[in-house]
Amino acid sequence: MTELQKRVIDFVRTIPQGKVVSYGQVAVTLGIPRGARQVGWILRGLEGAVEHPWWRVINNEGRITIKGNKHHGPLEQRSRLVAEGIEVTDGFKIAIEKYRYRPKSSISPQLLPM
């Protein structure tokens, strides 16, 4: 696992149940602006190998955007979010500002940019 992969996973693990973040929010928090796609690729590549709440990461418009892969798909992501009390429409849309996670304390030093 690369250092960036570890940092993404470490941050995603801090997202509480019933909350979501955007791919871009993860990227900016970790000091890689414009790195939303990179965060998505990392999560997609690790879904089957690492225990982490990947389903809590959505796009900044509040949509579930995973196209599905050998590990998980949008139906599973919606199911997991609904199980946590997050309302998801039939069009896979979430009121992101209602459920967005905003850490109250400063980010752990190991999550800061390298």
C-alpha positions in Angstrom: 0.0 0.0 0.0 1.4 3.4 -0.9 1.6 6.3 1.6 -1.3 8.1 -0.2 -3.5 5.0 -0.2 -2.9 4.7 3.5 -3.7 8.3 4.2 -6.9 8.1 2.2 -8.0 5.0 4.0 -7.1 6.5 7.4 -9.2 9.6 6.6 -12.2 7.6 5.4 -12.1 5.5 8.6 -12.7 8.7 10.6 -16.1 9.4 8.8 -18.8 8.6 11.4 -21.8 6.4 10.7 -24.6 8.4 9.1 -22.3 10.9 7.5 -20.7 11.3 4.1 -17.9 13.2 2.4 -17.1 13.9 -1.2 -14.1 12.5 -3.1 -12.9 16.1 -3.5 -13.3 16.8 0.3 -11.0 13.9 1.0 -8.5 15.1 -1.5 -8.4 18.7 -0.3 -8.2 17.5 3.4 -5.2 15.5 2.5 -3.5 18.3 0.6 -4.1 17.0 -3.0 -6.4 19.6 -4.5 -8.0 18.4 -7.7 -7.3 14.9 -6.6 -10.9 13.7 -6.3 -10.5 11.1 -9.1 -7.3 9.8 -7.5 -9.2 9.3 -4.3 -11.9 7.5 -6.2 -9.4 5.2 -7.9 -7.8 4.4 -4.5 -11.1 3.5 -2.9 -12.2 1.4 -5.9 -8.9 -0.5 -5.9 -9.0 -1.2 -2.2 -12.7 -2.0 -1.6 -12.2 -5.8 -1.5 -9.0 -5.8 0.4 -9.4 -3.3 3.2 -12.1 -2.9 5.8 -13.2 0.8 5.6 -16.5 2.6 5.1 -16.0 3.3 1.3 -19.7 3.7 1.0 -19.6 7.0 2.9 -17.7 8.7 0.0 -19.9 10.2 -2.7 -19.5 12.9 -5.3 -19.8 16.6 -4.4 -23.2 16.8 -6.0 -24.5 14.2 -3.6 -24.7 11.4 -6.0 -23.5 7.8 -5.8 -21.2 7.6 -8.8 -19.6 4.2 -8.6 -20.2 2.3 -11.7 -19.8 -1.0 -10.0 -16.8 -3.3 -10.0 -15.9 -6.8 -9.0 -16.3 -5.8 -5.3 -19.3 -3.5 -4.9 -21.8 -1.5 -6.8 -24.2 1.4 -6.4 -27.1 -0.7 -5.1 -24.9 -2.0 -2.3 -23.6 1.6 -1.5 -27.2 2.9 -1.4 -28.2 0.0 0.9 -25.3 0.6 3.3 -26.1 4.4 3.4 -29.8 3.8 4.0 -28.9 1.3 6.8 -27.1 4.2 8.5 -30.1 6.4 8.3 -29.1 8.4 5.2 -32.0 9.2 2.8 -31.1 8.2 -0.8 -33.4 8.8 -3.7 -34.2 6.2 -6.4 -31.8 8.3 -8.6 -29.0 7.6 -6.1 -29.0 11.2 -4.8 -28.2 12.3 -1.3 -28.7 15.7 0.3 -25.0 16.0 0.9 -25.1 19.1 3.0 -27.5 17.5 5.4 -25.2 14.5 5.9 -21.8 16.0 5.2 -19.1 15.2 7.8 -17.1 18.2 8.9 -14.4 17.3 11.4 -14.6 19.6 14.4 -11.1 19.1 15.6 -7.9 19.5 13.7 -6.8 16.7 11.4 -4.4 14.2 12.8 -0.8 15.0 11.8 -0.5 11.7 9.9 -3.3 12.9 7.6 -1.7 16.2 6.7 0.0 16.7 3.3 3.4 14.9 2.9 
